[in-house]
Amino acid sequence: MDVRLPAGMDSSERADILAKEKAYSQELQRSGKWPHLWRIAGEYANVSIFDVADNDELHDLLSGLPLFPFMDLTVTPLATHPSAI
């Protein structure tokens, strides 16, 4: 997830959307739907792992992010590896 907020965004609007994003993302983390979230050092970006039932649920969670309109997303579906312990 790469976040690209508009350079001229009003500071109060920016603070509001960031607070909403934090609350929503932490709610998803507490529910177990977003078990891993890592910041990419030096960027306003992250790598995340979601634990969802299907692509539709993932789409709903991602599109519900307040910052979604300002994100460039790449989704890579993962499956259990047969040699994983």
N, C-alpha and C positions, 0 to 999 in steps of 0.2 A: 504494500500500500504506500503510494507516494502522495503526500498531501500538498496541494498547491492553492493556498488561500490567496485571494486577490490582494495585490500590493496596497491598494487604496481602501481596503475594508475598514470600516469604522471600528475604532478600538473597543467600544462597548459591544458592538455586534460580534466582534471576534471573541471577546471574553465570554459572551453568552453561549456561542456555538461550541467553544472549547469546553465549557462547563457541562453542557448537555452531552457532548461526545464522551467525556470522562465518566459521567454517571451511567450512560447507556453501556459503554464498554465494560465497566466494572460490574454491572448487573449481569452481562453475558458471561463474564469470567466467573462470578460467584455461582451461576447456574450450571457451570461445567461446559457450556457451549463454546467457550473461547479459552481453552486450557493453557495456551502458550502465546505470549506476546513479547516480541523482542524489538527494541529500537535498533535501527541501522545507524551506527556511529557516524556523526558528521552530516546526517541528512534528516529532513523532516519526513521520515518514512519508517515503516516497520515490516517485520515478517511475523505472520500470525498463523497459528494452527487452530482450526475450528473442528469441533466434534458434533456433526449434525447428521440427521437421518438421510438427507438427500440433497441434490442440487437446488431444489426449490426452497428448502429451508435455509440453505446458505445464502441464496439470492435475497430472501426476505430479511435475514439478519444484516447483510451488507448494505442493502438499500435503505435500511432503517437507521444507519449511522448518520448522525447530523452532518458529518463532514463528507458524506458520500458524493455530493455534487462537486466537490473539490478534489476528488481522489482519482488517481490512475491506479487501477487494480490489475493484478495478474493472478489468476486462480490456477492452481495445479492440484488436481485430485490425487490423493494418496491412498494406497492400499497396504494392508499388512504384508510384510515380507516373510516368506516361509522360513527363513533362517533366523529371524528375530527371536531373542529370548526375553 
